[in-house]
Amino acid sequence: MEFIIKIGQFLLSLSLLIVLHELGHFIPAKAFKTRVEKFYLFFDVKYSLFKKKIGETVYGIGWLPLGGYVKISGMIDESMDTEQMAQEPQPWEFRSKPAWQRLIIMLGGVFVNFLLALVIYIVASFVYGDTDISASSLKDGFVIENPILTKIGFKTGDKITKVDGEPVKYESDIRRNIIGANNVTIKRGKEEKTIELPIDFLGQLSSSDDRSLFDLRQPFIVEKIMDTSLNKSVDLQKGDIFKSINGKPAEYFDQVAPILEDTKGQTINVTIQRGNTTINRDLKVDQYAKLDVVTTRSLKTFEELGYLKIITKNYSFGESFGVGFKKFTSQITSYFGQLKAIFNPKTGAYKGVGGFKAIYDIFPSTWSWQAFWGLTAFLSIMLGVLNLLPIPALDGGHVMFLLYEMISGRKPGEKFLEKAQMVGFFILIALVLFANGNDIVKAIFN
Protein backbone atom coordinates (compact mmCIF):
# COMPACT_ATOMS: atom_id res chain seq x y z
CA MET A 1 0.00 0.00 0.00
CA GLU A 2 2.87 2.38 0.83
CA PHE A 3 4.31 1.87 -2.67
CA ILE A 4 0.94 2.56 -4.30
CA ILE A 5 0.50 5.80 -2.33
CA LYS A 6 4.02 7.04 -3.08
CA ILE A 7 3.95 6.10 -6.77
CA GLY A 8 0.47 7.61 -7.08
CA GLN A 9 1.66 10.96 -5.73
CA PHE A 10 4.81 10.79 -7.85
CA LEU A 11 2.99 10.10 -11.14
CA LEU A 12 0.21 12.62 -10.44
CA SER A 13 2.71 15.36 -9.65
CA LEU A 14 4.92 14.48 -12.62
CA SER A 15 1.95 14.35 -15.03
CA LEU A 16 0.62 17.69 -13.80
CA LEU A 17 3.99 19.38 -14.19
CA ILE A 18 4.63 17.96 -17.66
CA VAL A 19 1.19 18.82 -19.04
CA LEU A 20 1.28 22.38 -17.71
CA HIS A 21 4.87 22.93 -18.87
CA GLU A 22 4.04 21.81 -22.39
CA LEU A 23 0.83 23.84 -22.29
CA GLY A 24 3.07 26.83 -21.65
CA HIS A 25 4.61 26.24 -25.10
CA PHE A 26 1.35 25.21 -26.75
CA ILE A 27 -0.76 28.28 -25.88
CA PRO A 28 1.60 30.99 -27.24
CA ALA A 29 2.37 28.81 -30.28
CA LYS A 30 -1.33 28.64 -31.13
CA ALA A 31 -1.75 32.34 -30.32
CA PHE A 32 0.93 33.18 -32.90
CA LYS A 33 -0.73 30.81 -35.42
CA THR A 34 2.10 28.29 -35.28
CA ARG A 35 1.15 24.71 -36.09
CA VAL A 36 1.53 22.23 -33.25
CA GLU A 37 1.70 18.68 -34.62
CA LYS A 38 1.81 16.74 -31.33
CA PHE A 39 1.05 17.28 -27.64
CA TYR A 40 2.23 14.33 -25.55
CA LEU A 41 2.35 13.36 -21.91
CA PHE A 42 5.33 10.97 -21.63
CA PHE A 43 7.33 9.80 -24.63
CA ASP A 44 5.76 7.68 -27.36
CA VAL A 45 8.81 5.70 -28.45
CA LYS A 46 7.54 3.34 -31.18
CA TYR A 47 3.94 3.42 -29.92
CA SER A 48 1.40 5.33 -27.81
CA LEU A 49 -0.88 4.21 -25.00
CA PHE A 50 -3.46 6.67 -26.31
CA LYS A 51 -3.68 9.20 -29.12
CA LYS A 52 -6.37 11.24 -30.80
CA LYS A 53 -6.13 13.87 -33.50
CA ILE A 54 -8.14 17.02 -32.93
CA GLY A 55 -7.76 19.60 -35.66
CA GLU A 56 -4.12 19.71 -36.72
CA THR A 57 -2.75 18.37 -33.42
CA VAL A 58 -2.36 14.78 -32.22
CA TYR A 59 -2.89 14.54 -28.46
CA GLY A 60 -1.52 11.44 -26.78
CA ILE A 61 0.00 9.60 -23.85
CA GLY A 62 3.28 7.75 -24.32
CA TRP A 63 4.50 4.73 -22.40
CA LEU A 64 7.88 6.10 -21.25
CA PRO A 65 7.37 8.42 -18.22
CA LEU A 66 10.56 10.43 -18.64
CA GLY A 67 8.88 13.68 -19.66
CA GLY A 68 6.63 14.98 -22.38
CA TYR A 69 6.74 17.24 -25.43
CA VAL A 70 4.97 19.36 -27.98
CA LYS A 71 6.15 19.02 -31.59
CA ILE A 72 5.99 22.41 -33.25
CA SER A 73 6.24 22.61 -37.04
CA GLY A 74 9.46 24.08 -38.38
CA MET A 75 11.39 23.78 -35.13
CA ILE A 76 14.60 21.86 -34.60
CA ASP A 77 13.84 19.77 -31.54
CA GLU A 78 14.35 16.26 -30.15
CA SER A 79 12.46 14.76 -33.11
CA MET A 80 15.31 15.87 -35.45
CA ASP A 81 12.86 16.06 -38.35
CA THR A 82 15.46 17.04 -40.96
CA GLU A 83 13.14 16.18 -43.85
CA GLN A 84 10.68 18.88 -42.87
CA MET A 85 13.49 21.37 -42.25
CA ALA A 86 14.89 20.74 -45.75
CA GLN A 87 11.70 22.12 -47.32
CA GLU A 88 10.83 25.76 -47.88
CA PRO A 89 9.64 27.52 -44.70
CA GLN A 90 5.88 27.83 -44.42
CA PRO A 91 3.98 30.72 -42.76
CA TRP A 92 2.65 28.45 -40.00
CA GLU A 93 6.10 27.16 -39.04
CA PHE A 94 8.09 28.15 -35.97
CA ARG A 95 11.11 29.20 -38.03
CA SER A 96 8.97 31.68 -40.01
CA LYS A 97 7.87 33.61 -36.95
CA PRO A 98 9.62 36.76 -35.65
CA ALA A 99 12.34 36.14 -33.07
CA TRP A 100 10.34 37.76 -30.26
CA GLN A 101 7.41 35.41 -30.87
CA ARG A 102 9.72 32.39 -30.91
CA LEU A 103 11.28 33.61 -27.65
CA ILE A 104 7.87 33.83 -25.97
CA ILE A 105 6.96 30.33 -27.20
CA MET A 106 10.20 28.89 -25.81
CA LEU A 107 9.91 30.67 -22.44
CA GLY A 108 6.26 29.70 -22.05
CA GLY A 109 6.96 26.37 -20.34
CA VAL A 110 9.31 27.85 -17.74
CA PHE A 111 6.90 30.73 -17.14
CA VAL A 112 4.08 28.29 -16.39
CA ASN A 113 6.35 26.28 -14.04
CA PHE A 114 7.17 29.38 -12.02
CA LEU A 115 3.58 30.63 -12.11
CA LEU A 116 2.29 27.25 -10.92
CA ALA A 117 4.72 27.21 -7.97
CA LEU A 118 3.78 30.78 -7.02
CA VAL A 119 0.05 30.01 -7.15
CA ILE A 120 0.51 26.86 -5.06
CA TYR A 121 2.47 28.72 -2.39
CA ILE A 122 -0.15 31.48 -2.24
CA VAL A 123 -3.15 29.15 -2.08
CA ALA A 124 -1.45 26.75 0.35
CA SER A 125 -0.56 29.65 2.65
CA PHE A 126 -4.22 30.70 2.71
CA VAL A 127 -5.68 27.19 3.07
CA TYR A 128 -3.15 25.51 5.38
CA GLY A 129 -1.23 28.36 6.94
CA ASP A 130 2.17 27.53 8.41
CA THR A 131 3.06 25.18 11.25
CA ASP A 132 6.62 25.03 12.49
CA ILE A 133 8.68 24.61 15.65
CA SER A 134 10.46 27.51 17.29
CA ALA A 135 14.18 26.64 17.15
CA SER A 136 14.94 28.56 20.35
CA SER A 137 12.17 26.72 22.25
CA LEU A 138 13.81 23.29 22.08
CA LYS A 139 14.46 22.34 25.69
CA ASP A 140 17.61 20.30 25.15
CA GLY A 141 18.65 20.94 21.57
CA PHE A 142 18.88 18.41 18.76
CA VAL A 143 19.92 14.79 18.31
CA ILE A 144 23.18 14.93 16.36
CA GLU A 145 24.62 11.48 15.65
CA ASN A 146 25.91 11.66 12.09
CA PRO A 147 29.71 11.05 12.27
CA ILE A 148 30.25 13.78 9.64
CA LEU A 149 28.69 16.32 12.01
CA THR A 150 30.22 15.02 15.24
CA LYS A 151 33.68 14.94 13.65
CA ILE A 152 33.60 18.69 12.97
CA GLY A 153 32.40 19.55 16.47
CA PHE A 154 28.63 19.15 16.78
CA LYS A 155 27.16 17.28 19.77
CA THR A 156 23.73 16.04 20.74
CA GLY A 157 22.09 18.74 22.82
CA ASP A 158 23.40 21.63 20.71
CA LYS A 159 20.93 24.36 19.83
CA ILE A 160 21.31 25.87 16.34
CA THR A 161 21.09 29.66 16.54
CA LYS A 162 22.52 30.89 13.23
CA VAL A 163 23.44 29.62 9.76
CA ASP A 164 26.00 31.81 7.95
CA GLY A 165 25.32 34.53 10.51
CA GLU A 166 21.57 34.59 9.82
CA PRO A 167 19.43 33.88 12.91
CA VAL A 168 17.48 30.62 12.81
CA LYS A 169 13.88 31.23 13.82
CA TYR A 170 12.22 27.93 12.93
CA GLU A 171 13.38 24.32 13.02
CA SER A 172 12.68 23.91 9.28
CA ASP A 173 15.02 26.83 8.46
CA ILE A 174 18.04 24.76 9.42
CA ARG A 175 17.78 22.04 6.78
CA ARG A 176 16.79 24.56 4.10
CA ASN A 177 19.56 27.09 4.84
CA ILE A 178 22.41 24.68 5.49
CA ILE A 179 22.64 23.84 1.77
CA GLY A 180 25.76 25.66 0.62
CA ALA A 181 26.37 27.26 4.05
CA ASN A 182 29.87 28.01 5.31
CA ASN A 183 29.29 27.90 9.04
CA VAL A 184 26.74 27.18 11.77
CA THR A 185 26.52 28.93 15.15
CA ILE A 186 25.43 26.78 18.08
CA LYS A 187 24.59 27.27 21.73
CA ARG A 188 25.90 24.59 24.08
CA GLY A 189 24.86 25.30 27.62
CA LYS A 190 25.79 28.93 28.17
CA GLU A 191 28.53 28.86 25.55
CA GLU A 192 28.00 30.02 21.95
CA LYS A 193 30.43 28.98 19.25
CA THR A 194 30.63 28.91 15.45
CA ILE A 195 31.50 25.70 13.64
CA GLU A 196 32.96 25.94 10.13
CA LEU A 197 31.59 23.48 7.59
CA PRO A 198 34.10 21.79 5.25
CA ILE A 199 33.85 22.84 1.59
CA ASP A 200 32.87 19.29 0.63
CA PHE A 201 30.24 19.02 3.37
CA LEU A 202 27.43 18.24 0.93
CA GLY A 203 29.59 15.71 -0.86
CA GLN A 204 30.37 13.94 2.42
CA LEU A 205 26.66 13.79 3.29
CA SER A 206 25.80 12.46 -0.17
CA SER A 207 28.36 9.66 0.15
CA SER A 208 27.45 8.74 3.71
CA ASP A 209 25.14 5.92 4.78
CA ASP A 210 23.82 8.30 7.46
CA ARG A 211 21.91 11.26 5.98
CA SER A 212 20.64 12.58 9.32
CA LEU A 213 21.37 16.18 10.27
CA PHE A 214 19.72 17.88 13.23
CA ASP A 215 16.77 15.80 14.47
CA LEU A 216 14.29 16.63 17.21
CA ARG A 217 15.10 14.94 20.52
CA GLN A 218 12.17 12.74 21.50
CA PRO A 219 11.48 12.39 25.24
CA PHE A 220 10.74 8.86 26.46
CA ILE A 221 7.09 9.21 27.50
CA VAL A 222 4.98 6.10 28.10
CA GLU A 223 1.88 5.66 25.94
CA LYS A 224 1.12 2.04 26.81
CA ILE A 225 2.76 -1.31 27.56
CA MET A 226 2.55 -4.01 24.91
CA ASP A 227 0.69 -7.20 25.83
CA THR A 228 3.80 -9.25 25.07
CA SER A 229 6.06 -7.08 27.24
CA LEU A 230 8.05 -8.59 30.12
CA ASN A 231 6.97 -5.47 32.01
CA LYS A 232 3.23 -5.91 31.54
CA SER A 233 2.59 -6.29 35.29
CA VAL A 234 4.72 -3.26 36.25
CA ASP A 235 2.87 -0.12 37.35
CA LEU A 236 3.53 2.11 34.35
CA GLN A 237 0.93 4.65 33.29
CA LYS A 238 0.29 6.74 30.21
CA GLY A 239 2.23 9.99 30.54
CA ASP A 240 5.05 8.62 32.72
CA ILE A 241 8.30 10.35 31.74
CA PHE A 242 11.62 8.54 32.06
CA LYS A 243 14.25 10.61 33.83
CA SER A 244 17.10 8.21 34.57
CA ILE A 245 18.11 4.53 34.32
CA ASN A 246 20.46 3.06 36.92
CA GLY A 247 21.37 6.60 37.89
CA LYS A 248 22.24 7.71 34.34
CA PRO A 249 20.27 10.48 32.54
CA ALA A 250 17.60 8.84 30.36
CA GLU A 251 15.00 11.42 29.47
CA TYR A 252 15.39 11.07 25.70
CA PHE A 253 15.52 8.17 23.26
CA ASP A 254 19.13 8.98 22.38
CA GLN A 255 20.00 8.47 26.07
CA VAL A 256 17.79 5.40 26.68
CA ALA A 257 18.87 3.34 23.66
CA PRO A 258 22.58 2.87 24.52
CA ILE A 259 21.75 2.03 28.16
CA LEU A 260 19.30 -0.68 27.07
CA GLU A 261 21.90 -2.04 24.65
CA ASP A 262 24.34 -2.45 27.55
CA THR A 263 21.75 -4.10 29.82
CA LYS A 264 20.21 -6.79 27.58
CA GLY A 265 18.53 -9.48 29.65
CA GLN A 266 18.99 -7.51 32.87
CA THR A 267 16.72 -5.68 35.29
CA ILE A 268 17.13 -1.92 35.42
CA ASN A 269 15.94 0.69 37.90
CA VAL A 270 14.11 3.57 36.25
CA THR A 271 13.34 6.95 37.79
CA ILE A 272 10.05 8.25 36.42
CA GLN A 273 8.23 11.54 36.67
CA ARG A 274 4.49 11.04 37.10
CA GLY A 275 2.74 14.37 37.32
CA ASN A 276 4.43 16.29 40.13
CA THR A 277 5.92 13.23 41.82
CA THR A 278 8.99 11.11 41.22
CA ILE A 279 8.79 7.31 41.45
CA ASN A 280 11.08 4.34 40.79
CA ARG A 281 10.29 1.15 38.96
CA ASP A 282 12.29 -1.99 38.18
CA LEU A 283 11.94 -3.00 34.51
CA LYS A 284 13.24 -5.97 32.55
CA VAL A 285 15.23 -5.51 29.35
CA ASP A 286 14.72 -8.33 26.84
CA GLN A 287 17.42 -9.96 24.70
CA TYR A 288 16.81 -7.43 21.92
CA ALA A 289 17.48 -4.43 24.19
CA LYS A 290 13.76 -3.59 24.29
CA LEU A 291 11.30 -2.77 27.06
CA ASP A 292 8.31 -3.30 24.74
CA VAL A 293 6.86 0.00 25.89
CA VAL A 294 5.01 2.12 23.31
CA THR A 295 5.94 5.80 23.64
CA THR A 296 4.16 8.91 22.46
CA ARG A 297 5.39 10.75 19.35
CA SER A 298 2.87 13.59 19.62
CA LEU A 299 4.40 17.03 19.12
CA LYS A 300 1.34 18.48 20.84
CA THR A 301 2.15 16.42 23.96
CA PHE A 302 5.79 17.52 23.80
CA GLU A 303 4.63 21.14 23.63
CA GLU A 304 2.27 20.71 26.61
CA LEU A 305 5.17 19.33 28.66
CA GLY A 306 7.49 22.19 27.72
CA TYR A 307 9.92 20.39 25.41
CA LEU A 308 9.23 22.67 22.44
CA LYS A 309 6.87 25.33 21.12
CA ILE A 310 4.77 24.88 18.01
CA ILE A 311 4.18 28.05 15.99
CA THR A 312 0.96 28.10 13.95
CA LYS A 313 0.19 30.96 11.61
CA ASN A 314 -3.00 31.51 9.64
CA TYR A 315 -3.14 34.09 6.87
CA SER A 316 -5.91 36.14 5.35
CA PHE A 317 -6.39 35.91 1.59
CA GLY A 318 -4.54 39.21 1.15
CA GLU A 319 -1.66 38.20 3.43
CA SER A 320 -1.22 34.89 1.60
CA PHE A 321 0.00 36.72 -1.51
CA GLY A 322 2.98 38.25 0.28
CA VAL A 323 3.75 35.04 2.20
CA GLY A 324 3.44 32.89 -0.93
CA PHE A 325 5.69 35.22 -2.94
CA LYS A 326 8.32 35.14 -0.19
CA LYS A 327 8.28 31.33 -0.15
CA PHE A 328 8.51 31.28 -3.95
CA THR A 329 11.54 33.59 -4.16
CA SER A 330 13.21 31.84 -1.23
CA GLN A 331 12.86 28.45 -2.89
CA ILE A 332 14.22 29.72 -6.22
CA THR A 333 17.22 31.30 -4.47
CA SER A 334 17.82 28.09 -2.53
CA TYR A 335 17.65 25.92 -5.65
CA PHE A 336 20.07 28.14 -7.59
CA GLY A 337 22.40 27.80 -4.60
CA GLN A 338 22.14 24.03 -4.82
CA LEU A 339 22.93 24.10 -8.54
CA LYS A 340 25.95 26.31 -7.87
CA ALA A 341 27.21 23.77 -5.34
CA ILE A 342 26.55 20.85 -7.72
CA PHE A 343 28.58 22.45 -10.52
CA ASN A 344 31.49 23.17 -8.17
CA PRO A 345 33.52 19.89 -8.01
CA LYS A 346 35.16 20.97 -4.75
CA THR A 347 31.87 20.72 -2.83
CA GLY A 348 31.26 17.11 -3.90
CA ALA A 349 27.54 18.00 -4.05
CA TYR A 350 27.27 16.25 -7.42
CA LYS A 351 27.40 12.96 -5.51
CA GLY A 352 23.96 13.71 -4.14
CA VAL A 353 22.32 14.27 -7.53
CA GLY A 354 19.43 11.86 -7.91
CA GLY A 355 17.01 10.79 -10.61
CA PHE A 356 13.47 9.53 -10.62
CA LYS A 357 14.02 7.26 -7.60
CA ALA A 358 15.21 10.25 -5.57
CA ILE A 359 12.12 12.23 -6.56
CA TYR A 360 9.88 9.25 -5.72
CA ASP A 361 11.52 8.99 -2.28
CA ILE A 362 10.67 12.55 -1.23
CA PHE A 363 6.93 11.83 -1.31
CA PRO A 364 5.45 10.68 2.03
CA SER A 365 4.15 7.14 2.55
CA THR A 366 0.75 8.48 3.61
CA TRP A 367 -1.39 10.66 1.36
CA SER A 368 -1.24 14.30 2.36
CA TRP A 369 -2.56 17.00 0.04
CA GLN A 370 -0.59 19.63 1.93
CA ALA A 371 2.67 17.72 1.44
CA PHE A 372 1.73 16.86 -2.17
CA TRP A 373 1.20 20.48 -3.18
CA GLY A 374 4.32 21.64 -1.36
CA LEU A 375 6.45 19.05 -3.14
CA THR A 376 4.78 19.79 -6.49
CA ALA A 377 5.60 23.49 -6.09
CA PHE A 378 9.24 22.64 -5.34
CA LEU A 379 9.46 20.24 -8.30
CA SER A 380 7.87 22.86 -10.56
CA ILE A 381 10.59 25.34 -9.60
CA MET A 382 13.22 22.65 -10.12
CA LEU A 383 11.84 21.84 -13.59
CA GLY A 384 11.70 25.52 -14.51
CA VAL A 385 15.25 26.26 -13.37
CA LEU A 386 16.70 23.17 -15.06
CA ASN A 387 14.95 24.05 -18.32
CA LEU A 388 16.62 27.47 -18.22
CA LEU A 389 20.10 25.95 -18.33
CA PRO A 390 21.80 27.01 -21.60
CA ILE A 391 22.05 23.47 -22.94
CA PRO A 392 20.90 22.83 -26.53
CA ALA A 393 17.79 20.59 -26.48
CA LEU A 394 16.54 22.38 -23.35
CA ASP A 395 14.39 25.51 -23.48
CA GLY A 396 17.37 27.48 -22.20
CA GLY A 397 19.45 26.36 -25.19
CA HIS A 398 16.80 27.59 -27.64
CA VAL A 399 16.54 30.86 -25.71
CA MET A 400 20.33 31.29 -25.85
CA PHE A 401 20.36 31.04 -29.65
CA LEU A 402 17.31 33.30 -29.96
CA LEU A 403 18.93 35.98 -27.81
CA TYR A 404 22.05 35.74 -29.99
CA GLU A 405 19.87 36.23 -33.07
CA MET A 406 18.03 39.22 -31.56
CA ILE A 407 21.25 40.92 -30.43
CA SER A 408 23.43 40.20 -33.47
CA GLY A 409 20.72 40.29 -36.12
CA ARG A 410 22.06 37.01 -37.51
CA LYS A 411 20.16 33.75 -37.28
CA PRO A 412 22.28 30.62 -36.59
CA GLY A 413 22.29 28.23 -39.53
CA GLU A 414 19.94 25.26 -39.42
CA LYS A 415 22.81 22.80 -39.84
CA PHE A 416 24.53 24.35 -36.84
CA LEU A 417 21.31 24.17 -34.83
CA GLU A 418 20.85 20.51 -35.78
CA LYS A 419 24.37 19.66 -34.58
CA ALA A 420 23.92 21.71 -31.41
CA GLN A 421 20.64 19.94 -30.74
CA MET A 422 22.35 16.57 -31.12
CA VAL A 423 25.17 17.60 -28.75
CA GLY A 424 22.61 18.86 -26.23
CA PHE A 425 20.64 15.63 -26.52
CA PHE A 426 23.72 13.56 -25.65
CA ILE A 427 24.51 15.89 -22.74
CA LEU A 428 20.98 15.36 -21.40
CA ILE A 429 21.25 11.59 -21.81
CA ALA A 430 24.55 11.67 -19.90
CA LEU A 431 22.99 13.73 -17.10
CA VAL A 432 19.96 11.43 -16.87
CA LEU A 433 22.20 8.35 -16.76
CA PHE A 434 24.43 9.97 -14.12
CA ALA A 435 21.51 11.01 -11.89
CA ASN A 436 19.70 7.69 -12.12
CA GLY A 437 23.01 5.83 -11.85
CA ASN A 438 23.53 7.60 -8.51
CA ASP A 439 20.13 6.26 -7.42
CA ILE A 440 21.16 2.73 -8.33
CA VAL A 441 24.51 2.96 -6.55
CA LYS A 442 22.84 4.30 -3.38
CA ALA A 443 20.22 1.56 -3.50
CA ILE A 444 22.91 -1.14 -3.76
CA PHE A 445 25.51 0.13 -1.31
CA ASN A 446 23.45 2.09 1.23
N, C-alpha and C positions, 0 to 999 in steps of 0.2 A: 504493500500500500504506500509506503514511504517513497518508493521509486516512482510510482504512478503520480503522486502528488508533485514531486520535484520535477519530473519530466513534463508534466502538464503545465506547470508554471513556466518552465524553460521554453517550451514550444510556443505557448501563447504569447509570451513576451517577445520572443524572436520573430514570430509571424507578424505581430503588430508593428514592430519596429521596421521590418523589411517593407511591408505594404505601404506604410506611411512615408518611408524614405523614398521609395520609388514613385509614390504619388506626388512627392515634391518635384520630381523631374517631369512627370506626366502632365500635370496641370499647366505649367508654363509652356510646355511644348505644344499642347493643344491650343493654348491661348494665342500662341504665335503662328498657328496654322502649320505646325510641323507634324508630319505623319509619324505615328507611333505604331510599329508593326506588332510588338509583343509587350505584354505586361505579365510578368511571372513572379509568383511566390515560390521560392526554391528553384533549383536549376533542373532543367528538363533534358539532361544528357540522354540522348537516344530516344527517350519517350517521356510522355507526360502522364500524371495521375488523372488530370482533368484539363480540358481546354475547350474553349468556346469562342468563336469569332463573332464580335459585335461591331458592326461597321467595318472600319479598316484595321481594327486591332484584335489580336488573338489574346484572350485572357486565359491564364492557366496556372496550374499547380504542378511543379516538378517533384521528382522523388528524392533529390539530393538536397538536404536542408543545410546548405552552406551559405545561403544568401538568397538573393533574388535579382531581377533586372527588368529594365524596360529597353526594348530595342527600338531605337529612333532612326528613321531613314536618313541615309547620308552622313552617318556618324561613325568614325573609326572607334569601335569598342571591342569588348571581349569576343564578339562573334567573328571578328576579322573577315567581314564580308567584302573581300577585295573585288569580287565580280561587280557588285553594285557600285563600288567606288570608282571602277574603271569607266563607267558610263558618264554621259554628260550630266552635270548637276541639274536637278529639277527644283522648281519653286517651293515644293513642300518639304524639301530635304533640309536637314540640320546645317549642312555646309553652305547652303544658299542664304541663310539668315544672317543679319548683321551681327557683329561680334558681341554687342551688348545683350542681344537677345539670347545668343548661345551661352553667354556668361550666366545669365539669370537661370536658364534651363539647368546648367550644370551645378549651380549653387542651391537649387531648389531642394534637393534631398537633405543637405546639411542644415539648411534653414528650418525645414520641418522637424528634423531631429532636435535642434535646439529649442524650437517653439514647443514641441511636445514636452520636453523636460521641464521647461518653464511653467507650462500650464499644469503639469502634474504637481510640481512643488507648490504652486499657488493653491490649487484645489485641495491637495492633501493637508496643507497648513490650515485651511478653513475647516475641513471635515474632521481631521484627526487631532489637530493641534500638535504640540510637542511634549514628549515625556522624556525626561533625562534624569541623571543623578548628579547632584552637586559634588564636584570633585573634592572640595574642601570639607564636605560633611562626613567623609569616610572615617569612621572611628579609628581604625588601625591600618589604614593604607591598603595597598594592593598585595595580591599573591604574585610574587615574581620568582619563577623557578626555571625559566629558560637559561641554560648555561651561557648563551651568548650575552644575555643581560647581566647575569651575576658576575661574569668574568670582567666586565668593564665597570663594576662597582654598585649595581643595583642590589637591593635586598628586600625580601618580603617584609612588609610593614611600611615601606616608603610611600609617602604621599607625593604625587606629581603636581607641582605648582606652576611650572612654566615649560614651554617648548620653544626653543630659539628665542627666549626672552619674552614671549607672549604669554600672559597669564592664562592658565587653564581653568575655565569656569565649569565645564561639564565633563563627565566621565567619557562621553563619546568623542570629545575634542581630541583626546590623547591619541587614539588610533588614527584619526583622520590627519592630524597635524604632524605626526612623527615621520610620515613619508617624506624623505628628503631633508629631514631636520639635521642640524649640526650638533645640538646639545639639548639636554633635558635638565631642568632644575628640580630637585627633590627636597622634601622636608623629612628629616629622620630624627624623631624626638624634637628637641628644640633647635637642632642644627639644620641649616640650609646649605646645600652644596650643589654645584653644577657638574654634571657628568657629560663629557664629550663623547659623541657617537663616532665610531670608526667610519671612514669614507665608504667602506664596503659593507656597512651595516645591513642594508637591504639584501645584498647578495648572500651574506651569512645566514640571514633568516630564511631566504629562499632555498638554501641548500640544506637547512637543518631539518631533522625529523620533528623537532619541537617548534611549532609556529606560535606558541603562546607569547603574549606580551605582558600587559598589566591587567590581571583579572581581579574581579571583586572577591574579597575574602568572605567566605560563607561561614557564619557561626554555626556551631553544632547544636541545633535546637530540636528536641524530640517532637516528632509528629505522632508516631505510634510504634509499637513493637510488633515485629512479624510473628505470625503464629508458629513458625518453625525455629524461632530464636531460642538460644540457650538461656536467654534472660527474660523469657516470657513471664515468669512468676515474680520478677523483681518489681518493686514499686517505682515504676517510671511513669510520668504523666506527660500529656501533651503540653508543650511549652517549657519543659525543663531545659535549662541551658547548661551545657558542660562548661566547667571553669578550669578544672585541672584533673590529671590522671597520675596517680602515684606521686603526687606533689609537683608534677611538671605542668606548665601552662598548657591548656587544651581547650581553648574557647573556640578555635576555628578548625576547619577540616585539615588545613595544611599543618596544624599542630597535632591533631588527633591521629592522622594516618601513620606517620612514622612510629609513634608510640605503640599502636596496635600491631604494627609489623614486627616490632621487637618483643611483643608479649603474646605471640601466637600460642594458643592452648593454655594460657594462664588466666588467673583471676586478677583483676585490677580494681583499685579503689578510686572511685570517681567522685569529685566534688561538684555538686550541682546547685545552681541557683533556681529556686522555685518561688516565684513571686518575690517577696522581700526577705525570704529566709534562705539559708544555706544548709544543704543536707549532704550526706555521703552515702554512696551505694557501692556494693561490690558487684562487679559484672564479669562475665566470662567472655574471653576472646576465643573464637573458634580457630580451627587450623588454617583458615584462609585470611586471618587477620581481620575478621568482621565481628560486629556486635549484633548484626541483623536488626538494627534500629533504623526505621525510616525517619528522615529528618525533613524539616520544612525548607523549601526553596523560595518562599514567598518574599518578594521585595517589600511588599506592604508590611509584612510582619517584621522584617528587619528595620524598616523605618519606624514602626511603633516602638521598637525596643531601643532605638537610638543609634543603630549601627550606620545609618546613612539617611540622606534626605532626598526624596523624590521631588523633582520640579516638574509641575504640569502647567502648560500654558495653552490657553484657548485664544483664538484670534477672531476678530470680526472679519466680515468679507473684505472690507477696505484694508485692514491691517495685513491680511493674508497676501496681498500683492507685494508689499514691501518685504515681508518675511520670505515669500517664495522666490523673489528676485535675488535676495541675499544668498539663499541656499544654492540657487542656480549658478551665480557667479563664483561662489566659493567652490562648488564642485568642479567647474571648468578650470579654475586656477589650480586646484589640487591635481586634476588629471594631467594638465600640462606639466606640472612639477614631476609627476610620475614618469611621463614620457621623457622628460629631460634626464631623469636618473637612469632610465632604461637605455638611452642612447649614449650614456657615459660609461664606458667599459670599467672604469675604476670603481664604480659603485657596486658592480656585480648584480645590479637589479634585474638585468636581462634573464638571470637564472629563474626569476619568479614569474616570467611571462607564461601565461597559460592559454589554452585553446577552449574548445567547446566544453570539455570536462570541467575546467576551472569555472566557467560561467554557470554550468549546471550545478556545481557544488555550492555556489553562493545563495541559491534559493533554499528557503527553510523546508523542513520535512513535514510541516503542518501548513495548511493553506491559510494565508493571511493576506487579505487584500491590501492592507497598509504596507506590509513588507513587499508585496508584489509590485505595487505602484512605485515605491521608493527605489527598488532595484531596476525597474523598467526605465525610470528617469535617469538613473546613473548610466545604464547601458546605452540609452539614447544619446547622452552626451559623449560617451566613449565612441559610439559609432560615428557621430558627427565629427569629432576631433580626428579620428583615424582617417576618415574620408577626406579631410583637408590636407593630409600629408602630400607633399608635391611628388608623388610617385605616379608615373604614367600607368593608366588602367584604373586609377582611383579618381574621384571627382577632383581632388586637389591637383592631379597631374594635368587634367584637361583645363582647369582654371589657370594653371601656370602658363600653358601655351597660349591661352586666350589673352591673358594679360600682356604677354610678350607681343602678340599681334596688335593689341590696342595701343601699346606704347610705341612700338617701332613702326607700325603701319604695314608690316610685312607678315603674311600668313605662312606658317611653317608648311613645307611641302607634304603632300599626302604620303609619299614614300617614307619620309622621315617620321611622320606620325605613326605609320604602321609599325616601323621598327621600334619606335619608342614604346608603343603599346605592347609589343611582344616582350621587350625587356622588362617593362613594368609588370606584366603578367607573370613572368618567371620570378621576379622579386616577391610578388604576393604569394606565389606557390611556396617559395622558400620560407617566408614568414609564417605561413599557415602550418607547414611541416614542422618548423622549429617550435612554434607555440604548442601544437598538439603533441609533438615529440616530448616536450617537457612534461606534459600531462602523463604520458605513458611511463616515462622514467620515474616520476614521483609515485605513480601507482605501483610500480614494481619494487622500488627500493625503499619507499617510506611506509 
